[in-house]
Amino acid sequence: MKQILLCASLLMMLVSCSKSSSDGPTNDSMLRAGKWKTTAYTVRYSEGGVDKVIDLMIKRDTCRTDDYIIFDSSYSGNQANGTLMCGSELSNAPFEWSLKDNQKTLIFNNAQYTLGVAPIVGVNGLEYVEAKITKLSSKSLTITYDYEIDSVQVTTPTDPPVPYTIAHAHFYFTQVFTNSK
C-alpha cells in the first residue's frame, strides 16, 4: 500500500511540475518580432449627438504609407520611414514603450509621429498613449486608445475643406498594424 501511495505521489509531482504545452509567446516577444506597418486606422467621435467615423488611411499622406514601427528588446522603439519620404519628415522617430495589465495594455511614450495623427480632426500626434491590445498575433496587431480635448478645430472632408470647432471632443482611435518581418 505504501508503494502505491509513493508511486501516486511521484506521478502527481511530475504532472504538476511539467510545463503546459499551451504556453505560447508573450505579447512583448511577438511585438519585438518584426516590422509593424499601419494598414487600417480610424477615429470615432460624437458631434452634436451624432457618431462619426473617419477612415484616416484615406487621408494619410502617400509618403507615410510605407512607414513602420519596430519594438526592440530594451523597450525603446523606432518609427522608420520606408522608401517614400515626406518633405521635412524625420527618417527615424524614436519612442519608448512598455506593457502593463498582464501585457494587455501597450504604452507609448514620445510616439507623436506614430499615434494619434489625425489632422482632419485637429489631433496632430500624441506624446503619451495607453492603448488596449485588442488583437495580437505574429502577423497582426490591433490597438485602441482614446483622447479627450476641450475644443478642437476640424475641417470638413469636402473640397474645399471648411474649418469649424468641436467643443469637448472625445476621440476613439483604432489602429491595425501588419507585421511585414
Disulfide bonds with the S-S distance in Angstrom:
Cys63-Cys86 1.63
